[in-house]
Amino acid sequence: MDAGPIAFVRDGDLIRVDIAARSIDLLVDETELEARRTGWSPLPPRYTRGVLAKYSKLVKSAALGAVTG
């Protein structure tokens, strides 16, 4: 789990998409973002057996091309 800023987006948050800079920014105060991180833990895996469980363990993030090891 990356636990990047997208994990902490809430309804009503402003998000800036800058095509030229190839960036997406969550426009939330850093103290608010830190408060959202406190106590956060990733969801348990949806699949614990079978092909989808193996895939979810091996796949990389979308930023890395979502390829398997």
C-alpha positions in Angstrom: 0.0 0.0 0.0 1.3 3.4 -1.0 -1.0 5.4 1.4 -0.5 8.4 -0.8 -2.7 11.5 -0.7 -5.4 10.0 -2.8 -6.1 7.6 0.1 -7.3 10.5 2.2 -9.5 12.4 -0.3 -12.9 13.3 1.1 -16.1 14.6 -0.4 -15.8 18.3 -1.1 -11.9 18.4 -1.3 -10.4 20.4 -4.0 -8.1 18.6 -6.4 -5.9 20.4 -9.0 -5.1 18.6 -12.3 -2.2 20.1 -14.2 -1.9 18.4 -17.5 1.2 20.3 -18.6 3.0 19.4 -15.4 1.5 15.9 -15.4 0.5 16.2 -11.8 -2.6 15.8 -9.6 -2.6 17.7 -6.2 -4.9 17.4 -3.3 -5.5 21.0 -2.1 -5.9 20.3 1.6 -3.9 21.9 4.4 -1.0 19.8 5.5 -2.2 19.6 9.2 -5.6 18.4 8.0 -3.9 15.8 5.8 -1.7 14.6 8.7 -4.8 14.3 10.9 -6.4 12.1 8.3 -3.3 9.9 8.2 -3.5 9.3 12.0 -5.1 6.0 12.7 -5.3 5.0 9.1 -4.7 1.4 8.2 -5.1 -0.4 4.8 -8.2 -2.4 4.1 -7.8 -6.2 4.5 -7.4 -8.0 1.2 -10.7 -8.8 -0.5 -9.3 -12.1 -1.9 -7.2 -14.4 0.2 -7.2 -17.5 -2.0 -7.0 -18.2 -5.7 -5.8 -16.4 -8.8 -7.1 -12.9 -7.7 -5.3 -13.2 -4.3 -2.0 -14.1 -6.1 -2.5 -11.2 -8.6 -3.2 -8.7 -5.8 0.0 -9.7 -4.0 2.1 -9.4 -7.2 0.8 -6.4 -9.1 2.6 -3.1 -8.8 0.9 0.3 -8.5 -0.6 2.0 -11.5 2.2 4.6 -11.4 4.6 1.7 -12.1 2.5 0.3 -15.0 0.4 -2.1 -12.9 2.6 -5.0 -14.0 3.3 -8.2 -12.1 6.7 -9.0 -10.7 
